[in-house]
């Protein structure tokens, strides 16, 4: 049986809420737990790089530099599943109280904008 071609998708989730849309606090363990459970159920696996990724970016709203530390997750998925991952990351961005999520697919970078209207208050508290 021939295996379907997969692409590697990596994304970063900052360890703290964005100060503009959240309060800058560390995410509760339950959010991380839900993320990894969802990734497994949706894509049948995930990996997380050891340690944290440090970076600085220019805030699109304020124009000011923002430094953060993030967890880097990787999933291997069929190309046809990329839109499903993007939709999920829009939800994750809102739950983790971010403006955007950094996503790299086979070396091509994009910023997935969080969609706060796509989640309920209950989901935001649960994840």
C-alpha positions in Angstrom: 0.0 0.0 0.0 1.4 3.4 -1.0 1.6 6.1 1.6 0.2 9.5 0.9 2.7 12.3 0.6 2.9 14.4 3.7 4.1 18.0 4.3 5.6 19.3 7.5 3.8 22.1 9.2 5.4 23.9 12.2 3.8 26.6 14.3 4.7 28.6 17.3 2.5 29.2 20.4 3.8 31.9 22.8 3.9 30.7 26.4 2.1 33.9 27.5 -1.1 35.6 26.4 -0.6 38.7 24.2 -0.8 41.7 26.4 -3.1 43.6 24.0 -5.7 40.9 23.8 -5.0 39.0 27.0 -3.2 39.9 30.2 0.3 38.6 29.5 -0.1 35.7 31.9 1.3 32.2 31.4 -1.2 29.8 29.8 -2.8 27.3 32.1 -1.7 23.6 31.7 -5.2 22.7 30.5 -4.8 24.8 27.3 -1.6 23.0 26.4 -3.2 19.6 27.2 -6.2 20.4 25.0 -4.0 21.5 22.2 -1.9 18.3 22.1 -5.1 16.1 22.4 -6.7 18.0 19.5 -3.6 17.7 17.4 -3.4 13.9 18.0 -7.1 13.4 17.1 -7.0 15.7 14.0 -3.6 14.7 12.6 -2.8 11.4 14.3 0.4 12.8 15.9 2.5 15.8 16.8 6.0 16.7 17.9 7.2 19.5 20.1 10.7 20.9 20.0 12.6 20.8 23.3 12.9 24.1 25.1 11.5 27.4 24.0 12.0 29.4 20.8 12.9 33.0 21.6 12.0 35.8 19.1 11.2 39.4 18.5 8.6 40.8 16.1 7.2 44.2 15.2 3.6 44.5 16.5 1.4 45.2 13.6 -0.9 47.5 15.7 1.6 49.5 17.7 4.7 49.2 15.5 6.7 48.4 18.6 9.1 45.5 19.1 7.7 42.6 21.1 9.8 39.8 22.5 8.3 36.4 23.4 9.1 32.8 24.1 7.2 30.1 22.3 6.6 26.4 22.1 7.2 25.0 18.6 4.9 22.2 17.4 5.2 20.1 14.3 2.6 18.0 12.5 3.0 15.9 9.3 -0.2 16.0 7.3 -1.5 15.6 3.7 -1.5 18.8 1.7 -5.2 18.6 1.5 -5.5 19.0 5.3 -3.6 22.3 5.4 -6.8 24.4 5.4 -8.1 22.3 8.3 -4.9 23.1 10.3 -5.3 26.8 9.4 -8.9 26.9 10.6 -7.8 25.1 13.8 -5.0 27.6 14.4 -7.4 30.5 14.0 -9.3 29.1 16.9 -6.2 28.3 18.9 -4.9 31.8 18.4 -8.1 33.2 20.0 -8.1 30.6 22.9 -4.4 31.3 23.6 -5.2 35.0 23.3 -2.8 35.9 20.4 -3.3 38.2 17.4 -1.6 35.8 15.0 0.0 32.3 15.0 3.3 31.9 13.1 2.9 28.9 10.7 5.6 27.5 8.4 4.6 24.9 5.8 7.5 23.2 3.9 9.5 26.4 4.5 6.8 28.8 3.5 5.8 31.2 6.3 2.4 32.7 6.9 0.7 34.4 9.9 -2.7 32.9 10.8 -4.9 35.6 12.2 -6.9 34.6 15.4 -10.6 34.6 15.0 -12.3 35.5 18.2 -15.8 35.3 16.8 -15.3 31.6 15.9 -15.1 30.4 19.6 -17.6 30.6 22.4 -16.7 31.9 25.9 -17.0 28.3 27.1 -14.4 27.1 24.7 -12.1 30.0 25.5 -12.2 29.1 29.2 -11.8 25.3 28.5 -8.8 25.4 26.2 
